Amino acid sequence: MVALIVARSRNNVIGKEGRIPWRIKGEQKQFKELTTGHCVVIGRRSYQEIGHPLPNRRNIVVSRTETFEGENLATARSLAEALQMAGKDDVYISGGYELFKEAIPLVDVMYITEVDTVVEDGDTFFPDFPAEDFEVTEGESGGDEIRYTRMTYRRKRGGVHEGISR
């Protein structure tokens, strides 16, 4: 399974000045629950924001300019190479914009947390995608000062990507 996991604001912002523009208690819980024990594919800038490999996961950083190596940490030069390196493991693509844009046609499922805020000066946005290619289900909601709702987009059968192997 190839999945994408992201949180975005009402105005589609996913980043501001190289960082996630909100901190919401409990919002990253789903990320940890879904990705632990699997493979996370992440772009170089997103990885550098975190600053270390995510524990209990295979981390593959997509970068053409730098190399990251260590325990549960490897570098791929492209998304295609990262998917090949992941083998049969479930893959969660977790940012940034360029990886999301390239991955949308390939994903089986997208876990999108809709954050109930508007980020006026955001500089990184989630790419547009053909919503009609997905079945959408609403999951849990939470948050205190800033609310969020977890949405799951499952690709409908017969989609463009069906039959693509990695």
C-alpha positions as CSV (number, residue, x, y, z in Angstrom):
1,M,0.0,0.0,0.0
2,V,1.2,3.5,-0.8
3,A,-0.4,6.2,1.3
4,L,0.0,9.9,1.7
5,I,-0.4,11.6,5.1
6,V,-0.7,15.3,5.6
7,A,-2.4,18.1,7.7
8,R,-3.6,21.1,5.9
9,S,-5.4,24.3,6.8
10,R,-8.8,25.5,5.4
11,N,-6.9,27.5,2.8
12,N,-4.8,24.4,1.9
13,V,-1.6,25.6,3.7
14,I,0.8,22.8,4.8
15,G,3.8,25.0,5.6
16,K,5.1,28.4,6.6
17,E,8.8,29.4,6.5
18,G,9.8,25.7,6.4
19,R,7.7,24.6,9.4
20,I,4.2,23.3,10.1
21,P,2.3,26.4,11.1
22,W,0.4,25.0,14.0
23,R,0.8,22.9,17.1
24,I,-2.3,21.0,18.2
25,K,-2.2,18.6,21.0
26,G,-3.1,15.2,19.7
27,E,-3.1,16.1,16.1
28,Q,0.0,14.0,15.2
29,K,-1.3,11.0,17.1
30,Q,-2.7,9.4,13.8
31,F,0.6,10.0,12.1
32,K,2.4,8.0,14.7
33,E,-0.2,5.2,14.9
34,L,-0.3,4.7,11.1
35,T,3.4,5.0,10.3
36,T,5.0,3.1,13.2
37,G,6.5,-0.2,12.0
38,H,6.3,0.9,8.4
39,C,8.2,3.0,5.9
40,V,8.0,6.8,5.8
41,V,9.2,8.6,2.7
42,I,9.9,12.3,3.3
43,G,11.5,15.1,1.3
44,R,14.8,16.6,2.4
45,R,13.5,19.9,3.7
46,S,10.7,18.2,5.7
47,Y,13.2,15.8,7.1
48,Q,15.6,18.6,8.1
49,E,12.6,20.3,9.9
50,I,12.3,17.2,12.0
51,G,16.0,16.9,12.4
52,H,16.2,13.1,13.1
53,P,14.9,9.8,11.9
54,L,11.4,8.9,13.2
55,P,11.7,6.1,15.7
56,N,10.4,2.6,15.0
57,R,10.0,3.3,11.2
58,R,12.1,3.0,8.1
59,N,12.9,6.5,7.0
60,I,13.7,7.2,3.4
61,V,14.6,10.8,2.6
62,V,14.3,11.9,-1.0
63,S,17.1,14.2,-1.9
64,R,19.2,15.0,-5.0
65,T,21.6,17.1,-3.1
66,E,22.4,15.5,0.3
67,T,22.8,12.0,1.6
68,F,21.3,10.8,4.9
69,E,22.3,7.4,6.4
70,G,22.0,5.7,9.7
71,E,19.9,3.2,11.6
72,N,16.5,3.0,9.8
73,L,17.6,5.9,7.6
74,A,18.5,5.9,3.9
75,T,18.4,8.3,1.0
76,A,16.7,7.9,-2.4
77,R,17.3,10.3,-5.3
78,S,13.6,10.1,-6.4
79,L,10.2,9.0,-5.3
80,A,10.4,6.0,-7.7
81,E,13.7,4.9,-6.1
82,A,12.2,5.4,-2.6
83,L,9.2,3.2,-3.5
84,Q,11.6,0.5,-4.9
85,M,13.7,0.6,-1.8
86,A,10.6,0.2,0.4
87,G,9.8,-3.1,-1.3
88,K,6.6,-4.7,-0.1
89,D,6.4,-2.5,3.1
90,D,3.5,-0.1,3.5
91,V,4.7,3.3,2.5
92,Y,3.5,6.7,4.0
93,I,4.6,9.7,2.0
94,S,4.8,12.6,4.4
95,G,5.9,15.7,2.6
96,G,6.6,18.1,1.2
97,Y,4.8,19.7,-1.7
98,E,6.9,18.2,-4.5
99,L,6.6,14.6,-3.1
100,F,2.9,15.0,-2.5
101,K,2.4,16.3,-6.1
102,E,4.3,13.4,-7.6
103,A,2.7,10.8,-5.3
104,I,-1.0,11.7,-5.7
105,P,-1.4,9.7,-8.9
106,L,0.2,6.7,-7.2
107,V,-1.4,6.5,-3.8
108,D,-4.0,4.1,-2.7
109,V,-5.1,6.2,0.2
110,M,-4.6,9.7,1.5
111,Y,-5.0,10.5,5.2
112,I,-5.7,14.3,5.3
113,T,-6.2,16.1,8.6
114,E,-8.3,19.1,7.9
115,V,-7.2,21.8,10.4
116,D,-9.9,24.4,11.1
117,T,-7.7,27.5,10.7
118,V,-6.6,29.9,8.0
119,V,-2.9,30.6,7.6
120,E,-2.8,34.0,5.9
121,D,0.9,34.0,5.2
122,G,1.6,30.3,4.5
123,D,4.1,29.6,1.7
124,T,3.6,25.9,1.0
125,F,0.3,24.4,-0.1
126,F,-1.1,20.9,-0.6
127,P,-1.4,20.2,-4.3
128,D,-4.7,20.1,-6.1
129,F,-6.0,16.5,-6.8
130,P,-8.9,14.9,-8.6
131,A,-11.3,14.4,-5.6
132,E,-13.7,12.4,-7.8
133,D,-11.0,9.6,-8.0
134,F,-11.5,9.0,-4.2
135,E,-14.1,7.8,-1.8
136,V,-14.0,10.1,1.2
137,T,-14.8,9.2,4.8
138,E,-14.8,11.4,7.8
139,G,-12.9,10.3,10.9
140,E,-12.4,11.6,14.4
141,S,-12.4,15.3,15.3
142,G,-10.5,16.9,18.1
143,G,-8.5,19.9,19.2
144,D,-9.1,22.6,21.8
145,E,-8.2,26.0,20.5
146,I,-7.8,24.8,16.9
147,R,-10.1,22.0,15.8
148,Y,-9.3,19.3,13.3
149,T,-11.0,16.5,11.4
150,R,-9.4,13.5,10.0
151,M,-10.4,12.6,6.5
152,T,-9.6,9.4,4.6
153,Y,-9.5,9.4,0.8
154,R,-9.5,5.9,-0.7
155,R,-8.8,5.6,-4.4
156,K,-11.8,4.2,-6.3
157,R,-11.3,0.9,-8.1
158,G,-10.4,1.3,-11.8
159,G,-8.3,4.4,-11.1
160,V,-5.5,5.6,-13.3
161,H,-2.8,4.1,-11.0
162,E,-4.2,0.6,-10.9
163,G,-1.8,-1.9,-12.2
164,I,1.3,0.3,-11.5
165,S,3.8,-1.9,-9.7
166,R,6.6,-0.7,-7.5
